[in-house]
Amino acid sequence: MRDCEVAIIAENRYAASVPATIRLRWQGTPAPDEFVVKPKLYVLAVGVSRYQNPQFTLDFAAKDAQDLTAALRRQQGKLYRDVEVRLLTDAQAHREAVLDGLEWLQRQTTSKDVAAIFVAGHESNDPNGNYYFLPANIDPEHLKSTGVAFTEFKNTVAALAGKVLFFLDTCHSGNVMQQEKRRAVLDIAGVINELASAENGAIVFAASTGNQYSLENPAWSNGAFTKALVEGLQGQADYRRSGRITVNMLDLYLSERVKELTGGRQTPTTTKPPSTPDFPVALVP
């Protein structure tokens, strides 16, 4: 254990406190031949372009999930000693498979590891305002029994022992706007803030603000958010040419690149728990 921050949170059935944080500085001297164990990266990526209900069809949500996992796999042997991926696209991304993927992530991730969750597709709220991700086999008339409730993601994130990165690109709509498809406006600020709360502890990268569309375009062969995300992880976010990309550097690149791609119509957001320091998420040659 080297320099670190320790946060203590008091919690009861009503609420959790603001974290009390203390920074600990290690004053020892490392041995020249000291063995350092790299973390493992566990990735659950879900992308649905082809729904059983054709009116929900998207162009690039599934490809977004594939492209991101390909970028993260290339970190094996660099920042991470191993990268394990569970990729669910289109028909594979049914409700039961998504829930099983969340259980897999919780079972595998240790305190020394990093977990990444990527979700691309449609979202919806029920009449009570509860948020649901829409898997491939969604039945809109039975949202509670066929959708994946936000609480499933929240409970998984809260139970994960290691660092958690959550990439959320679910503001999708099948409405065609010239060559672009728009990912529907649905205010998920509450969902993001809850995932990134001190007691849940995820760093959430969201594709857009709650009052914007999330855009995809054949010219990019991706959604704008994933195009920028993959570029950033592959080195474009390394502004300082330091050979590493941190959370803050990726946040900056996403905000600037997505605005550039969409002419300012889409603004991604990043939300961190208050006690989480900046840390590297990728290395570049």
Beta strands, then each sheet from edge to edge (+ up, - down):
strand 1: 4-8
strand 2: 20-24
strand 3: 40-47
strand 4: 82-89
strand 5: 114-120
strand 6: 122-125
strand 7: 131-134
strand 8: 148-149
strand 9: 163-169
strand 10: 176-177
strand 11: 180-183
strand 12: 202-206
strand 13: 214-217
strand 14: 222-223
strand 15: 244-246
strand 16: 269-271
strand 17: 280-283
sheet 1: 1+ 2-
sheet 2: 4+ 3+ 5+ 9+ 12+ 16-
sheet 3: 6+ 7- 8+
sheet 4: 10+ 11- 13+ 14-
sheet 5: 15+ 17-
end
